[in-house]
Amino acid sequence: MNFYVSLLRSGVPAVAGWLVAVALRHGLDLDVTAVTGILTPVATFAYYGVFRFAEENLSPWFGWLLGYARPPQYESAMLTSPNS
């Protein structure tokens, strides 16, 4: 389940960033390289940052805007040295 949650919470902001970049492209005179190379990652980062902050500080409900209402929980593994 954590694998699915982590993929979903990465994919939804990527799609949202792409949609924002495409929408901005229709309102701005930009070439395709600018949209895909600059605006998409910036919009993705901003989208994830805003809703992750809102999820932590305002309400867990904002997690749904990242694709799933809670961050994945990973088990902490004990690290061992190769010499032990």
QUIRAKA-V464944 format. One record per helix or strand. SS is the DSSP state (H for helix, E for strand). FROM is the first residue (numbers start at 0). LEN is the number of residues. Records with the same first field share a line. If there is no record, write none. Layout:
BEGIN
SS: FROM-LEN + FROM-LEN
END
This chain:
BEGIN
H: 1-26 + 31-26 + 59-7
END
